[in-house]
Amino acid sequence: MNLIDPTLHKDWVTPHSKIWYEQIGKLYGEYTYPWNSTVKEPNGELIFNNEVFEMINNKTVLDVGCGHGEFTIKCSEKAIEIVGFDLTNDFIKSGNASKKSNMSFIVGSTKNRLPFESEQFDCAYNRKGPTSAYQELKRVVKKGGKILGLHPGDELGTELPKLFPNLFESINSEKPILKTIKQRVEISKFESVEIQVINSFEFLHTPLDVLKLRCFGQKKSLLNEIIEENLVEVKRIFEQNATNEGLPITFSCYIVRAQV
C-alpha cells in the first residue's frame, strides 16, 4: 500500500510560511505541537531553556518569534522587563490575554527594522524564531550583551522519509538550515558567535502522532483525510519499528550563542 503525499491536497499550506502561521493563529490561537512524544534528556531544547533562564536574570529582554507567549511568560518570572515580538497577530492576542505587569507583546516582522531603540535590551533570545532576526538583534541589544538562538536541526526526523516514503519529504543533505544560520550571523558581525548541534531522540507514542506531526498547522479536514488514507499503512510500519517507548526519531537542534 502506497502512502498518500499530503502536499498534493488542495488545502495544503507550506509550513513556516506567513500564511501557515496565520492559519495556526486563526485555527488554534497558539503555537503548540499536537502530537504526543517523549524527548530524551539531555536535549537541545532543555539546554537552551536553562541557558536563557540564567542569561535573563534581572535583565531587560527581547523574545523574538515569541508565538503565543507561553515561554515568554515563564521568562517574565526572572526578567525585569520582557518584550515578546511575533509576526502572527492571533498569537500576540493570546499573549496579551495572559501577560504580567512586566511584559508586553508587539506584532511585526523581523524582515523589517525592529521597532526598538538601539541598545534597548540587555539581552535577547530567539526560540525557534526567524533567522532573519539576527542582524537587528545586534542593533537592539547593548554592547557586550548576549543573544541565544534555538533552531531545528537539519537532521530533525531524518528517519521519517525512509520509514514513510511519500508521506514525508526527503531530508536535504546539504544542511540548508545551518547554511542559512551561518550566513545570517556572519552578516551580523557579532563580537563572537558559536553554533552547536545537539542531537537526541524523540519517541512518537502512536501511529496517529506520526500523521499529526506531518500535518502540523494544516486544516483539521486535511488531517482527517490523510488519517483515513494513510493510517493503516502507517500503523503497520510503526509497529515494525517502534520500541516500548515509541517510534524513535532524531531530535536535532542548533543552539546559537552570540555576543554583541
N, C-alpha and C positions, 0 to 999 in steps of 0.2 A: 504493500500500500504506500503510495507516494504522498508525502506531506504537501499541503497547500501553502503557497507563498502568500503571507498576509499583505505584503506590499502591493499586490495586484488588486486588492479590494478597492472599490471606488471611493471609500471613505478614509483610506489610509492617509495619514498626515506624517510628513518627515519628522522623525524625532529630533528634538533640540532646535527646531526652527521656531521663529516667533509665533507662528500660527499654532504650533504644537503646544507651546507654553500657555498661550491664551486659551486653548481648548481645555487644558488641565485646570486652569483657573476657573473657567466657567462651569465645568462639569463637577469639580471636586472642591475648589476653593483652597486647596493646599497641595504641596508637592510631597507626597508620601507614597512609598513603594507599596503596591497592592499584593505582592506575593509574600509567602511565608518562607523564611530561610533562617539558617544559623551561620554566622560568620565566625570562623575560628580566631582566637586571640593568640598572640598579638596580631593586629591588622592595621593597615594604614589609616583607616578612619579613626580608630580609637587613639592611635598615636598622635594624629593631627589634633583631635579634640583636646587631649591633655596638654599639648603644647600651646594651643590657643588659650585655654584657661589660665595657664601660667603667664603667658605674654600680656594678657589684657588686665591683669590685676591692678585696680586703681588707675586705669588709663581711659582716655577718650578714644573710642574705637569705631572703625567703619567696617561693616559687614557687607561685602559686595556679593550680589546674587543670593540674597537672603531668603528667597522663596516666601513662604507664609510666616516666617519669623520664629519657628519653633526653637532653633538653635540660638537665635538672637536673644530670645527671652532667657534661655539658660545663661548666656554670657552676661546679661544685664545684672546678674547677681554679683558679679566680680568687677565689672567696669564702672567707672564713674559716670560715663555717658556713652551710649552706643547708638549708632545710626544704621538702620537697615536699608539697603538700596537694591531694587529689583526692577526688571523690565515689565513684569506682569501686574496689572492693576488689581486684579482679583486677589492675588497673593498679598499685596500690600494692604488691601481692605481687611483681610483675615488677620494680619499682623497688628493693625491699628485697633482691632476689636479686643485684643488681649494684651496690649502693651502696658508697660510700667512707666513710672514718672521719669525715669532717666533714659527713656527710649523714644525714638522717632523713626518713621518709615517714609521713604521717598521713592517715587516711581521715576525711572529713567533708563537710558541705555548707556552702557559702557563704551559704545562705539562713538559717542559724542563726549564733549568735555564734561567731566563730572561737576555737578552744581555745588562745589565746595571750594572754600578758600585754600590757597597754597599753605601747606604745613598745618592744616586744621586739626589733624588727628595725630595722636601719639603712635598708633599702630593700626594695622588693618589685616583682615583675613578674607580669603576667597574660597569658600567651602562649596566646591562643585559648581562654582560660578563661571562666568565667561573669561577666557584667557585674554580677551581684548582689554581687560581692566588694568593690566599691569603698568602700562606707561603712565596712566593718570593716577594710579595709586602712588607712584613715586612722587608725583607733584603734591598730593594732598596729605601725605604722611611727613612728619617732621624729620629733619636731618638726624640720622642715627637711629631712627625708628625701624621697627621690623614689620615685614609683611609675610604672612603664611598663606600658602595655597594648597588645596586638595583637589585633584582631578582624577577621573577614571583612567586606569592604565590601559595601554593598547592590548594587553593580554587578558583583559577582563572577559570572562566567559569564553575563553578560546576553545573550550571543548564543545560548545553548543552547536556550531555549524557542522562539526564532524559527527556528532551524535544524531542531530536532527537536520539532515541536508534539505535544503529548500525552505525550511521553516525559518532558519537563521542565515543571515548573510555571512559570507566568509570573512575571516579576520585579515586585515591588511598587514602584511609582514613588514612594511616599510615604516611602521610606527608613526602614523600621521599626528597623533595627539602629542607625543613627545617632541616631534619636529616643530609643531606649532608653538608649544610652550617655550622651547629654546629660542625661537625667533622673537617671540614677544618679550621675553626677559632680556634678550640681547639688545633690542631696540631701547628698552627702558634704562639701560646703563646704570644698574644698581652698583653700590659700593662692593657688594658681594652677593653671590647667589649660589644656591645648591639645589639640585633636583635629585630626589631619591625615589627609586621604585621599590615598593613594598608589596610582595605577593603573599597571599594566604589562601585559604579555601572557604568557599561558601557552599552550604549544603541546602539545596532546594528540597522542601519537605514532601511535595506531592507532584504528580504529573500536571495537575491543574496550575501549579505555581510556575511551571515552565512556560505555559501559554500566557499567564498573566504577566510574566516578565517580558515576553516577546511583544505583547500588545499594550505595554505600559503607555498611558497617555492617549490611547485611542478611544473611540466611542464604545460604549458598552455593547451596542448592537453588533459592531465589528468583532469584538472579543467573543461574543456568544456564537457567531457564525464560525469563527476559527476553532472554537472549542468543539462545536458539532462536527466539523470536518476532520479535525486532527487528533482529538483526544484518545481514540482507540489506539492509534499507532504510537502516539507519544507515551501512552501508558505502557505499551509493550517494550519500547526502548528504555524507558525509565526503569522498569522492573529488572531489566537485564543488566543495568549498570549502576544501580543505586546500592548504597551500603545501609547499615542500620540507621545511620544518621540522615540519610537522604542522598540526593544526587550531587556528587562533588564537582564543583566548577571553580576555576581560578578567580579569586577576588584580588584584583590588581589596582593599585593606586599610585599616583605620583604625588609626592609632597614637595612643594616649592618653599624654600626658606631664603628670603631676600632681606638685605639691609639697605636702607636709603642712604 
